[in-house]
């Protein structure tokens, strides 16, 4: 890959470390606001609530259950390492706790994908990649 950083590997910092540490052991974390009158969960992880702007947010383990909101089957992608995975299903899922999450659906033929289908989190671990990536498969 001529020495350039991989485009599919997130940077881990002090704030996101709990998320990636949990993923490494098969747990999906989200953030939930604890401000009075809010209580909303969100994903991607942020240090503040994207609805009420409160800083009273904390990590919470998600159930790992979701429903498929939308998807696109990718047949062409020149960027490494995506070309080796073709075709793959890029997706948006609705987590049981409320937030929407961009992800990938695995272990499901294109013809079986359906809006609203039940999914369960899984974690992809690629050789040489220091993180486990949350993906979803049919429940």
Residue pairs with C-beta under 8 A, 6 or more apart in sequence:
1 80
6 80
6 81
6 129
7 79
7 80
8 79
8 81
8 82
8 129
8 133
9 129
9 130
9 131
10 16
10 20
10 131
12 20
12 130
12 131
15 45
15 47
16 45
18 29
18 59
19 29
19 45
19 59
20 131
20 132
22 28
22 29
22 59
22 61
23 29
23 123
23 131
23 132
23 133
23 134
24 123
24 131
24 132
26 123
26 132
27 61
28 61
28 62
28 64
28 121
28 134
29 45
29 59
29 60
29 61
29 62
30 41
30 42
30 43
30 45
30 59
30 60
30 62
30 95
30 97
30 99
31 41
31 42
31 43
31 45
31 46
31 49
31 57
31 58
31 59
31 60
32 39
32 40
32 41
32 42
32 57
32 58
32 60
32 97
33 39
33 40
33 41
33 42
33 49
33 51
33 52
33 54
33 56
33 57
34 54
34 56
34 57
34 58
35 49
35 52
35 54
35 56
37 52
38 49
38 51
38 52
38 54
40 49
40 51
40 52
40 98
41 60
41 62
41 95
41 97
41 98
41 99
42 49
42 50
42 51
42 57
42 99
43 62
43 95
43 99
43 100
43 101
44 101
45 59
46 57
47 55
47 57
48 54
48 55
48 57
49 55
49 56
49 57
60 97
62 95
62 96
62 97
62 121
63 95
63 96
63 97
64 120
64 121
65 95
65 96
65 118
65 119
65 120
65 121
65 139
66 93
66 94
66 95
66 96
66 101
66 118
66 119
66 120
66 121
66 136
67 93
67 94
67 116
67 117
67 118
67 119
68 91
68 93
68 105
68 113
68 114
68 115
68 116
68 117
68 119
68 136
69 91
69 92
69 93
69 94
69 100
69 115
70 91
70 92
70 115
71 89
71 90
71 91
71 92
71 105
71 113
72 89
72 90
72 91
73 87
73 88
73 89
73 90
73 110
74 82
74 86
74 87
74 88
74 89
74 90
75 86
75 87
76 86
77 83
77 86
81 126
82 88
87 110
88 104
88 106
89 104
89 105
89 106
89 108
89 110
89 113
90 102
90 103
90 104
91 102
91 103
91 104
91 105
91 136
92 100
92 101
92 102
92 103
93 100
93 101
93 103
93 105
93 119
93 136
94 100
95 101
101 134
103 134
103 135
103 136
104 124
104 133
104 135
104 136
105 113
105 119
105 135
105 136
105 137
105 138
106 122
106 124
106 135
106 136
106 137
107 122
107 137
107 138
108 137
108 138
112 138
117 138
118 138
118 139
119 136
119 137
119 138
119 139
120 136
120 137
120 138
120 139
121 134
121 135
121 136
122 134
122 135
122 136
122 137
123 132
123 133
123 134
123 135
124 132
124 133
124 135
125 132
125 133
126 133
